[in-house]
């Protein structure tokens, strides 16, 4: 029997980070987030998948949504080509609960992942069911639960895919690129919408979510083209940044959901 890794980074063959090179603010902030959970950003197991700005949206909601989708897709293609067993995918605005800094919590999460067969596992998410189940299980530590095919969620900023998951998910995401927007099997969608549709079409896929949710998205200006009105008012920017930073820290400390 193989040795079970103690740290989260040691459980994966590679940690992929989706990043726009011009977002140096996010790079600096994510470097700090990773360091706090014991990961050096220049670790050879960490690889960047750099986004770009396509000439058109190609039927997606915006060029940013298209670029983001293609980054996720390219990661899966590369992982399959390299025959990686397990990959962890992060977007560069990910933040982590303070709890994940604990070696004990990381061991619990690695143990939960090692004990189950899974294809996709969400370490970070916004799933109402996850909060409900965790509230009923307080004190039980980190657990994973099977997502129902129709459980909706937002975000695809912190999740893992196994080799079996890549074999099943990759052809579906490539299909959605060929389908027109609004197609009954999904076409030209946000990546989290495509992952939702994948679960509906593959109800027997082993898709797990972590409870409690251990990763959220930093409060920053979006790169997907859906900015808030106040992000365009220069006089408000310091106040907006401060309020977002406060919200992020309260979330890290589990003081807000």
N, C-alpha and C positions, 0 to 999 in steps of 0.2 A: 504494500500500500504506500502511495506516495505521501510525502510530507505536505501538510496543509500550510500554505503561506500564512504569516502573521499580519502582514501589512496589505492594504488594499492594492497598492501598485504592484506588489509581487504576484498577485493572483492573475494579472493580465499579461498577455504577450506584448501589447502595445497600448499606450494611451494616446489617442488622437485628439488634437485640439483644432477646432475650426476658428479661423482668425482672419480678419481683414488687416493687412499690414499697416494701413494708415491709422488703425485704432490703437495707437501706442498706449493710450490711457488704459484700455482693457488689458493689454499685455502686462503692464506693470501691476495692475490690481490682481490679475489672475496669478501672476508669479507669487505674490504675497499669499493668496488663498492656498495655493498648492504647498508652499513652504510650511504653512501652519498645519497641514495634515501630513507632513513628512515627505513631500515630493519635490525634488529639484527640477526646475523647468528645463534644464539642460541634460537631464537623465537620458541616456541613449534609448530608453524605451518610450520616450515622449516624442511624438512626431506632430508637426504642424501641417494642416491642410489649409492652404491660403485661399481665401475667397477672392473674387474679382468682380468687376462691374461689366456684365455682358452688354452688347450693343442694343439688345431688345429684351423684353420680358418673356418672350417665347410662349405667350399664353398664360403665364403665371400672374399673380396679383401685382407684382412689381419686379424690377430687375434684382432687387435685394432678395426677394423670396426665391427667385429662380437660382441665384448664385448660392444661397444657403442650401437649397435642395440638392444642387449638384455637388456641393462639398460632402454632404452626407453620403451621396451615391458613390462618389469617387473613393471615399474611405472604405466602403464595403467592397468595391471592386479591387482595391489594393490588398485588403485583408484576404480576400479569396485567392488572389494571385500568389500571395506570400504564404498561403495555407496556415494562417494564424488561427489558433484555437479559440481565443477569447480576446475581444478588444473593448476598450472603454472609450466612449466618445463624449467629448465635452465641447460646448460652445464657449467662447472666450468671455462671456458675461456670467459664468457660473460662480456661485458662492456656496459655502458649506456651513452646516450647523457647527457650533463649537464642539458638540458631542463627537464629531468625526475626528477631532484632534486626539481623542483618547485611543491608545493602543487596544484597550479592551473592546471598544465599540468597533474598531476596524476588524479585530479578530472575530467578533460576533457576526459581522456582515460577511466576511470571507467564509466563515463556517456555514452560514445560511446558504450562500451561493454554492459552496462545495457539496452540500448535502442534497441538492436538488438537480434534476435535469431541467435545463432551461434553454430557451432560444433568444429571448430578449428579456433584460432585467432593467427596470427603471430605478435608479438610485435617487434621482430627482424628478419631481412631477408635481402636478396639481390635480389630484384625484380626490373628490369628496369622500369616496368610500375608504380611502386610506386614512384620512383623518378620523372618520367614524370608528374604524376598526382599531386604530391605535388608542383612541380614547377609552375603548372597552378593554384594552390589553395593557394599560399603563403598568410599567414595572416588569414586563416580560422581555425587555430588551429589543434588539433589532430582529425583525422577522421579515419574511417574504411571503406574499400571498398571490395566488393566481388571479389575473385580471379576467373578468368576464368579457366576452367578445363585444358587448354593447356598452361597456363602461367608457365614457368619454373622458378625455384628459387634454390638458394643454401642455405645451412645451416638449422639446426633444433636446434639451440642453445638457443632460447628464444621464446616459444610459449605456448599457453594455449589450453586446451581441456575440453569441457563440458561433462556432463554425457551422453548426446545423441551422442556426438562425440566419446566417448569411446566405446559405444555400436556398432557403425558402424566401427570405425577404428581398434579396437582390433582384431576382427576376420580376417580382411584383413592382418594385419601384421603377424598374426600366420600362415595364408596361405602362405605368402612369405617364411616362414621358411621351409615349406614342398616342395615348388617348387624348381627345380634346377636353377642354374644361367642362365640367358637369357630367362627364361620362358616368354611367351607372357603376362602373368598377373603379372610378376615380381617375382624374386626369389633371395634371398641372396644378397641384395643391401645395399648400404649406406642408413641410415635412411632418409635423405632428398630425395633420389631417390625413396624410397618406398612411401613417402608422396606425391611426384609428381604423381606417378602411381595411388595412391589411388584417387586423384582428377579426373584423366582421367576416371577411372572406375566408379566413383560415381559423375557424373557431377552435380547432384542436391544437393550435400552436401553443407552446409553453411560454407564456408571457407573464412575467412576475413584476411586482412592484414592492419597493422597500417601505416598511413601516417601522419607525417614523420616516417621513420624507427627510432626506439628509442634504438635499441641494436645491437651491432656488436660483433665480436669475437676478443679477445685480440691477438696481435701479439706475439705468443709464439711457441715453438717447438711443433709440432703436436704429439699427442699420438696415432694416427691412422696408423702410419707406413709410411707416405708420407712426410718424412723430405726433406728439401732443402739441396743441396750440401754444402752450406756455414754453415749449422748448425753443420756439422761434422769437421769443421776447428777450433780448439781451439783458435788460435790467432785472429780470426775474431769475436768471440762470444761477447766481450764487445761492439764492434761497431754495431753488429747486434741487440743486446738488446737495445742499445740507439736509433737506428733508428726506431725500432718497437715501443718503448715507445713514441717517438715523433709522429709517425703516429697515434697512439691510441689517444693521447691528441688532436691532430688536428681534429680527427674524433669526439671526444666528444664535441668539441666546434663548430661543424658543419662548419669547414673550408675546409674539404674535404669530398667527398661522400663515 
